Amino acid sequence: MASLSLIARCLLVLAVAFARMSQDKHPFTGRTIHKNVMLRTEKDDLVSLRARNILSRDSNPHEEAMDSLEHREWLIHVKGPVHSAFTEKLRQTLDVEEVRYVPHNTFMAFTNGKAIQYAKEQLQEVVWVGVVMPHHKVSPELHPLVLSDTSSLRDFSDDAPTVDVFVLLSQPLNHKSEVANLDWETKVEEVVPYAKTHKLHIRSATRGDGKVKKLVISMREDQASAALQFLAEQHLTSWVERKEQHKLRNKWAKGIQQTGTANDHAMWTHGLQGQGEVIGIADTGIDMHHCFFEDLHRNVPVNRVDHQHRKVVSYRYEAGWGNQIDEEGHGSHTTGSLVGQTGHSPERDYNGMAPQAKLVFDDIFKDDTLAPPDDLEADLYPEPYTIGARIRSESWGGDSMFYTSSARETDSFSRSHREFLAVWAGGNDGDLGMFTIGSPATAKNMLVVGAQQSTAESFLLQTTDALFLKAKHNDLPEA
């Protein structure tokens, strides 16, 4: 009996410990909530949102919202497997422009409760519906700010620390003028400390006159907790994430990458030198007087298109978004590695990987700051693509390991432009181990590249032990 009593006490201790492990603080209220501790979870019940996972069978059905005509984001969990025909059927039943898929077997739609109720009645595949809650909308990177008592950071100076965030909208606004109609700057004064004297700055992330899918909001750090809660509670808010600070991310490289031997250029030998290709790239600028890029017979095509220039088809920049010089040097290096070409010796030994290709270039560096457009899909990718740049090569990015809005925008453009390929540097921190690939290299529809050798000794390397898959001479395509 004594041994049974001891066993019972041990089981009780384990049960209490397990219960504590399954508790957490609510991201906004601070109250203790119970996690879904999934020892065994069927995939059919699991909904993987970006902020957290939920189990549909344990979630609130939100009956009050079902009777409302007010639009908000809903989750519609269905019986799998999901096919494209059902996706279209669901979209038409809800009468919305789009439904977005969420793993597993779940869709997200911006609509009202009556429409959701109708879909639930009409479609036997629908298993469960629920509202996207405020704490589902905030990136985990911002949770420390949400949970902190930032009011204690009150700083009466005008140069207090600030926080910039992206707010992705559940439904795009038709024009930038509609941003003011949201009236968030006024409404926020009721809940955010010091908002009357230190207003939040809200602007469109889209530069052009197209639809606004994303906002950029700047706030003081001592306002962040209340402001983020306010933003997450707005029905038009789909996702809130920190606005990333982007960072910048060879004689032997072309041979090492082609065959593993520095002086063996098999691709060039067979005529594959990039002829007829146009590559898009955004960086710190290009030294257009460098022998790799200079054309003595044609002017630099600044903010225009000239397919007759020997190297740069278009050199784009805007006020506040780059200039016409390369004050940092990074852009001349990356573009030279790609397409640099000169016929003079010994400089021609350093020609780029595709010396006969051309560039559409975006200068995104000014005042020692890398400032790419806030909306890559709307403001960076389209124009170079129409000029002919089907491939992009980028060597910059942020530190976030999450699937951010810039990653999503790249995936979206790739999906709608099937010939488009983004090639992105994985980051600068691979020596730190796992989870060091930084956004937007966290996208799904891109080719992410990381260096194998970047030590000082690697500059002396003229061969490598890496395995190369080589085609026979007759299998290589002719240029």
GIWO-V915987 format. One record per residue. SS is DSSP state (2 for helix, 1 for strand, 0 for the rest). OMEGA is omega as a letter, one per 30 degrees, with the letter a starting at -180 (* if undefined). Layout:
# GIWO-V915987
<<SS & OMEGA> <SS & OMEGA>>
This chain:
# GIWO-V915987
<<0 & a> <2 & a> <2 & l> <2 & l> <2 & l> <2 & l> <2 & a> <2 & l> <2 & l> <2 & l> <2 & l> <2 & l> <2 & l> <2 & l> <2 & l> <2 & l> <2 & a> <2 & l> <2 & l> <2 & l> <2 & a> <0 & l> <1 & l> <1 & l> <1 & l> <0 & a> <0 & a> <0 & a> <0 & a> <0 & l> <0 & l> <1 & l> <1 & l> <1 & l> <0 & l> <0 & a> <0 & a> <0 & l> <0 & l> <0 & a> <0 & l> <0 & a> <2 & a> <2 & a> <2 & a> <1 & l> <1 & a> <1 & l> <0 & a> <0 & a> <0 & a> <0 & l> <1 & l> <1 & l> <1 & a> <2 & a> <2 & a> <2 & a> <0 & a> <0 & l> <0 & l> <0 & a> <2 & a> <2 & a> <2 & a> <2 & a> <0 & a> <0 & l> <0 & a> <0 & a> <0 & l> <1 & l> <1 & l> <1 & l> <1 & l> <1 & a> <1 & a> <1 & l> <0 & l> <0 & f> <0 & a> <0 & l> <0 & a> <2 & l> <2 & l> <2 & l> <2 & l> <2 & l> <2 & l> <2 & a> <2 & a> <2 & l> <2 & l> <2 & a> <0 & l> <0 & a> <0 & a> <0 & l> <0 & a> <1 & a> <1 & l> <1 & l> <0 & f> <0 & l> <0 & a> <1 & l> <1 & l> <1 & a> <1 & l> <1 & a> <1 & a> <0 & a> <2 & l> <2 & l> <2 & l> <2 & l> <2 & l> <2 & l> <2 & l> <2 & a> <2 & a> <2 & a> <0 & a> <0 & l> <0 & a> <1 & a> <1 & a> <1 & l> <1 & l> <1 & l> <1 & l> <0 & a> <0 & a> <2 & a> <2 & l> <2 & a> <0 & a> <1 & l> <0 & l> <2 & l> <2 & a> <2 & a> <2 & l> <2 & l> <2 & l> <2 & a> <2 & a> <0 & l> <0 & a> <2 & l> <2 & l> <2 & a> <2 & a> <0 & a> <0 & a> <0 & l> <0 & l> <0 & a> <0 & l> <0 & l> <0 & a> <1 & l> <1 & l> <1 & l> <1 & l> <1 & l> <1 & l> <1 & a> <1 & l> <1 & l> <1 & a> <1 & l> <1 & a> <0 & a> <0 & a> <0 & a> <0 & a> <2 & l> <2 & l> <2 & a> <2 & l> <0 & l> <0 & l> <2 & a> <2 & l> <2 & a> <2 & a> <2 & a> <2 & a> <2 & a> <0 & a> <0 & a> <0 & l> <0 & a> <0 & l> <0 & a> <0 & l> <0 & a> <0 & l> <0 & l> <1 & a> <1 & l> <1 & l> <1 & l> <0 & a> <0 & a> <0 & a> <0 & a> <0 & a> <0 & a> <0 & a> <1 & a> <1 & a> <1 & l> <1 & l> <1 & a> <1 & l> <1 & a> <1 & l> <1 & a> <2 & a> <2 & l> <2 & a> <2 & a> <2 & a> <2 & a> <2 & l> <2 & l> <2 & l> <2 & a> <2 & a> <2 & a> <2 & l> <0 & a> <0 & a> <0 & l> <1 & l> <1 & a> <1 & l> <1 & l> <1 & l> <1 & l> <0 & a> <0 & l> <0 & a> <0 & a> <1 & l> <1 & a> <0 & *> <0 & a> <0 & a> <0 & a> <2 & a> <2 & l> <2 & a> <2 & a> <2 & a> <2 & a> <0 & a> <0 & l> <1 & a> <0 & a> <0 & a> <0 & a> <0 & a> <2 & a> <2 & l> <2 & a> <2 & a> <0 & l> <0 & a> <0 & a> <0 & l> <0 & a> <0 & l> <0 & a> <0 & l> <1 & a> <1 & l> <1 & l> <1 & l> <1 & a> <1 & a> <0 & a> <0 & l> <0 & l> <0 & a> <0 & l> <0 & l> <0 & a> <0 & l> <0 & a> <0 & a> <0 & l> <0 & a> <0 & a> <0 & a> <0 & l> <0 & l> <0 & a> <0 & a> <1 & l> <0 & l> <0 & a> <0 & l> <0 & a> <0 & a> <0 & l> <0 & a> <0 & a> <0 & a> <1 & a> <1 & l> <1 & l> <1 & a> <1 & l> <0 & l> <1 & l> <0 & a> <0 & a> <1 & l> <0 & l> <0 & a> <0 & l> <0 & l> <0 & a> <0 & a> <0 & l> <0 & a> <2 & a> <2 & l> <2 & l> <2 & a> <2 & l> <2 & l> <2 & l> <2 & a> <2 & a> <2 & a> <0 & a> <0 & l> <0 & l> <0 & a> <0 & l> <0 & g> <0 & a> <2 & a> <2 & l> <2 & a> <2 & l> <0 & a> <0 & a> <0 & a> <0 & a> <0 & a> <0 & l> <0 & l> <1 & a> <1 & l> <1 & a> <1 & l> <1 & l> <1 & a> <0 & a> <1 & l> <1 & l> <0 & l> <0 & a> <1 & l> <1 & a> <0 & l> <0 & l> <0 & l> <0 & l> <0 & a> <2 & a> <2 & a> <2 & a> <2 & l> <0 & a> <2 & a> <2 & a> <2 & l> <2 & l> <2 & l> <2 & l> <2 & l> <0 & a> <1 & l> <1 & l> <1 & l> <1 & l> <1 & a> <1 & a> <0 & l> <1 & l> <1 & a> <0 & a> <0 & a> <0 & l> <0 & a> <0 & l> <0 & a> <0 & a> <2 & l> <2 & l> <2 & l> <2 & l> <2 & l> <2 & l> <2 & a> <2 & l> <2 & l> <2 & a> <2 & a> <2 & l> <0 & a> <0 & l> <0 & a> <0 & l> <1 & l> <1 & l> <1 & a> <1 & l> <1 & a> <0 & a> <0 & a> <0 & a> <0 & a> <2 & l> <2 & l> <2 & l> <0 & a> <0 & l> <0 & a> <0 & l> <0 & a> <0 & l> <0 & g> <0 & l> <0 & l> <0 & l> <0 & a> <0 & a> <0 & l> <0 & l> <1 & a> <1 & a> <1 & l> <0 & a> <0 & l> <0 & a> <0 & l> <0 & l> <0 & l> <2 & a> <2 & a> <2 & l> <2 & l> <2 & a> <0 & l> <0 & l> <1 & a> <0 & l> <0 & a> <0 & a> <0 & l> <0 & l> <0 & a> <0 & l> <0 & l> <0 & a> <2 & a> <2 & a> <2 & a> <0 & a> <0 & l> <0 & a> <0 & *>>
